[in-house]
Amino acid sequence: MSAPDPSTAATAALAGAKPLAFWLDPEVEGHEVPETASALSGEITTDLAVVGAGFSGLWAALIAKERDPGRDVVLIEARTAGWAASGRNGGFCASSLTHGFANGANRWPDEIADLERLGRQNLDEIEAAIARHGIDCEFERTGELLVATAQWQADDLAVEAANLRELGYTTEFLTEEQTRAEVDSPTYVGGMFDPDAVAMLHPAKLAWGLRAACLRLGVRIYEQTPVRDIRSISGGLRLESRSGAVTARRVAWATGAFPGPLRRIRHFVAPVYDYALMTEPLSEEEMASIGWKNRQGLSDSANQFHYYRLSADNRILWGGYDVIYHYGGKVRPQYDQRPETFERLAEHFFATFPQLEDLRFTHAWGGVIDTCSRFCAFFGLAYGGRLAYVSGYTGLGVGATRFGAEVMLDLLAGEDTERTRLEMVRSKPIPFPPEPLRYTGIELTRRAIAAADRNNGRRNLWLTTLDRLGLGFDS
Ligand SMILES: Cc1cc2nc3c(=O)[nH]c(=O)nc-3n(C[C@H](O)[C@H](O)[C@H](O)COP(=O)(O)OP(=O)(O)OC[C@H]3O[C@@H](n4cnc5c(N)ncnc54)[C@H](O)[C@@H]3O)c2cc1C
């Protein structure tokens, strides 16, 4: 039998895909979308206002109540909890706080052992909180298999596995045969398996579950309430929306890729679009044809990479590769759909798994990521220490947002903790330049990265210069 043409298979397979994130689709069995809370109206006061109900804000509100049940906490969300990146991501809940070990080790070599330990502890705490609050979010601590589809990637993975083993983790390098015994693709030439560092989960169910846990602990939630202005007043900050205002002693600002009225973080964040597809559930024969028994999350290891994983009902989520920045940092609902990216992703899917040529995609969607030039979260205080913020997770925030929430609460309490002492927490990324330089720089970098992938990973002068400056662009 000859291999199917990936391009023909892609077009046919996408024909019936809904333009909607699978996780947020109310028609999927088991999706109990919470009723939207009412908007803030009139004047209220609180001890702590958390702005943004993605994972960063939901964790901040929940942990604030857990740390001090007597504190009054208000959570304010522009639309509905989890509608943005937090409800539509790949569901890889990683221990890494630094967008992968290599990025952290390059930037903070003296701190990487602590950052890895704190990250793994953070993932343990996510697992414990999910159990404690009875959140059914299909959490599976499967570990992650990074696969190499070219020899230079396998060489890099071998070095990374050795570095992680030196820190005491049980990360293994896998040969081509060992990798294909885990998941069978003709494109694999090697792999690296970390059994402990990543869990798979249903992101929207986690967001809905955290929201419910917040309500049970007494957090007051207002949805459909974009905060438009922040003002210093005596005793706190006044956050204004169209229909009401909250006066808060302290504010945790957790608005992801949307800095809004917090102008000081705008230069650090570039909103970029990332895309994903979901297949229909695989039959037993289809599962057997790819041999994916251990349910690990997978990513390939080029600079432009795919991430893929199984859902609870054995669909495959397949995302990544293209990272799209729109001039001026524009964010628009219509950008959530990008047919040329969906075609490309589907082609790559069938090139990876030619065994699945008859499989169809049921959902195709995109979402915005808060990219910053160092690829991992940055933190800070504003308004005389009364507002703490976090942003910049750059595509690896499902797990790290819980750590970010803890940092915001530590900073607001003025506490000196192991977290707040980290250089990673005390330093800021290099800001992006204004337009048109920002767009030009990002496009040049995207092209150089694609060229490096075609060229056995060799980085051109532009990329090596950015590397030396500690700058870059990623998803
Ligand atoms: C397609 C895709 C795939 C991804 N895959 C993964 C993955 O597999 N693993 C991983 O670790 N990460 C992944 N990510 C990234 C991850 O989803 C994010 O890092 C994480 O969800 C960020 O959470 P957040 O709470 O900081 O931001 P968000 O989830 O974006 O939440 C911010 C919230 O703030 C609200 N808001 C904004 N402005 C205001 C305002 N002025 N007033 C009130 N509310 C406001 C927004 O409405 C929004 O609900 C992916 C992202 C995308 C888009």
PDBQT file of the ligand as one rigid body, heavy atoms in Angstrom, charges set to zero:
ROOT
HETATM    1  C1  LIG A 501      -3.654  27.347  21.584  1.00  0.00    +0.000 C 
HETATM    2  C2  LIG A 501      -2.872  27.400  22.878  1.00  0.00    +0.000 A 
HETATM    3  C3  LIG A 501      -2.230  26.246  23.350  1.00  0.00    +0.000 A 
HETATM    4  C4  LIG A 501      -1.509  26.287  24.541  1.00  0.00    +0.000 A 
HETATM    5  N1  LIG A 501      -0.999  25.112  25.042  1.00  0.00    +0.000 NA
HETATM    6  C5  LIG A 501      -0.408  25.110  26.271  1.00  0.00    +0.000 A 
HETATM    7  C6  LIG A 501      -0.022  23.895  26.884  1.00  0.00    +0.000 A 
HETATM    8  O1  LIG A 501      -0.290  22.801  26.386  1.00  0.00    +0.000 OA
HETATM    9  N2  LIG A 501       0.637  23.953  28.072  1.00  0.00    +0.000 N 
HETATM   10  C7  LIG A 501       0.901  25.147  28.683  1.00  0.00    +0.000 A 
HETATM   11  O2  LIG A 501       1.509  25.143  29.756  1.00  0.00    +0.000 OA
HETATM   12  N3  LIG A 501       0.472  26.316  28.156  1.00  0.00    +0.000 NA
HETATM   13  C8  LIG A 501      -0.198  26.322  26.990  1.00  0.00    +0.000 A 
HETATM   14  N4  LIG A 501      -0.672  27.494  26.475  1.00  0.00    +0.000 N 
HETATM   15  C9  LIG A 501      -0.495  28.732  27.266  1.00  0.00    +0.000 C 
HETATM   16  C10 LIG A 501      -1.436  28.776  28.481  1.00  0.00    +0.000 C 
HETATM   17  O3  LIG A 501      -2.746  28.516  28.071  1.00  0.00    +0.000 OA
HETATM   18  C11 LIG A 501      -1.315  30.152  29.142  1.00  0.00    +0.000 C 
HETATM   19  O4  LIG A 501       0.045  30.371  29.497  1.00  0.00    +0.000 OA
HETATM   20  C12 LIG A 501      -2.150  30.297  30.405  1.00  0.00    +0.000 C 
HETATM   21  O5  LIG A 501      -3.455  29.818  30.224  1.00  0.00    +0.000 OA
HETATM   22  C13 LIG A 501      -2.152  31.764  30.819  1.00  0.00    +0.000 C 
HETATM   23  O6  LIG A 501      -3.115  31.961  31.829  1.00  0.00    +0.000 OA
HETATM   24  P1  LIG A 501      -3.454  33.426  32.311  1.00  0.00    +0.000 P 
HETATM   25  O7  LIG A 501      -4.440  33.300  33.407  1.00  0.00    +0.000 OA
HETATM   26  O8  LIG A 501      -2.194  34.139  32.626  1.00  0.00    +0.000 OA
HETATM   27  O9  LIG A 501      -4.086  34.152  31.035  1.00  0.00    +0.000 OA
HETATM   28  P2  LIG A 501      -5.503  33.963  30.309  1.00  0.00    +0.000 P 
HETATM   29  O10 LIG A 501      -5.967  32.566  30.319  1.00  0.00    +0.000 OA
HETATM   30  O11 LIG A 501      -5.356  34.630  28.986  1.00  0.00    +0.000 OA
HETATM   31  O12 LIG A 501      -6.495  34.783  31.199  1.00  0.00    +0.000 OA
HETATM   32  C14 LIG A 501      -6.474  36.183  31.295  1.00  0.00    +0.000 C 
HETATM   33  C15 LIG A 501      -7.879  36.627  31.634  1.00  0.00    +0.000 C 
HETATM   34  O13 LIG A 501      -7.878  38.013  31.958  1.00  0.00    +0.000 OA
HETATM   35  C16 LIG A 501      -9.061  38.588  31.468  1.00  0.00    +0.000 C 
HETATM   36  N5  LIG A 501      -8.850  40.023  31.298  1.00  0.00    +0.000 N 
HETATM   37  C17 LIG A 501      -7.991  40.631  30.453  1.00  0.00    +0.000 A 
HETATM   38  N6  LIG A 501      -8.051  41.968  30.591  1.00  0.00    +0.000 NA
HETATM   39  C18 LIG A 501      -8.971  42.213  31.554  1.00  0.00    +0.000 A 
HETATM   40  C19 LIG A 501      -9.483  43.398  32.133  1.00  0.00    +0.000 A 
HETATM   41  N7  LIG A 501      -9.039  44.621  31.766  1.00  0.00    +0.000 N 
HETATM   42  N8  LIG A 501     -10.456  43.285  33.068  1.00  0.00    +0.000 NA
HETATM   43  C20 LIG A 501     -10.906  42.065  33.467  1.00  0.00    +0.000 A 
HETATM   44  N9  LIG A 501     -10.431  40.904  32.950  1.00  0.00    +0.000 NA
HETATM   45  C21 LIG A 501      -9.483  40.974  32.008  1.00  0.00    +0.000 A 
HETATM   46  C22 LIG A 501      -9.281  37.878  30.145  1.00  0.00    +0.000 C 
HETATM   47  O14 LIG A 501     -10.628  38.007  29.728  1.00  0.00    +0.000 OA
HETATM   48  C23 LIG A 501      -8.859  36.463  30.476  1.00  0.00    +0.000 C 
HETATM   49  O15 LIG A 501      -9.943  35.666  30.896  1.00  0.00    +0.000 OA
HETATM   50  C24 LIG A 501      -1.388  27.507  25.272  1.00  0.00    +0.000 A 
HETATM   51  C25 LIG A 501      -2.032  28.650  24.808  1.00  0.00    +0.000 A 
HETATM   52  C26 LIG A 501      -2.763  28.615  23.624  1.00  0.00    +0.000 A 
HETATM   53  C27 LIG A 501      -3.470  29.875  23.154  1.00  0.00    +0.000 C 
ENDROOT
TORSDOF 0
